[in-house]
Amino acid sequence: MKRSRQEKKEVLSKRAEELIEQLLEWEDGNPRPTLKQIEDEILHLRRELGKEMAKLVLEEQGTKAQVPGPSCPSCGKEMRYKGQKRERVESRVGQLEIDRGYYYCPECEEGLFPPG
């Protein structure tokens, strides 16, 4: 399901608010942190927001990229659309769990999450 720009903004704003709250709670529990501790916490929270952003964009791209019957990369036969499935993807912002269109080749039992 494609989300509107406003819906995406609301999802990301909510997540940002949650992470800001986490930072403030962390600060309350660490009255005299070192610079390294502050940096570590902020980098962790930044990664979390980055993951959410990447997940949202990737899921939208998966919706746009659903192509009926792509060719199987192994045998070249037409693959069948099997619906949306959750996939773990390792990215530069960390591991993401995204819902993408899934295709399956009954001939060689290969699976594919376009666009790749």
C-alpha positions, 0 to 999 in steps of 0.5 A: 500500500502506497502511503501519501507524503503526509502519512510518511512524514507522520511516521517519521516524525513519530519515530523522531519524537520517540528517539528524542524522548530516549535521548532525554531519558538517557541524559536524565540517567547519565548526569555526567557522561563523557564526550564518547558516551554522548557520541555513542548514544547520539550515533545509536539514535541516529542509526535508528532513525536512518533505519526507519527512513531507509525502510520506509523508502525501500518499502515504497520502492518495492510497491512501485517496482512490482513487475508481473512475471520477471524472469528467473535469474537462474533458469530464465522462466517466468516467476510467479508473484506470491504476495508481500513477504517480510525480508531482512536486508543488510544495508549501510544504515544497518539491518532492516526488516521490510515488506516487499513483493515476492516472486517465486520460480516453481521450476528451480525454486528461486525466490526474488524480491525486486528490484533486487 
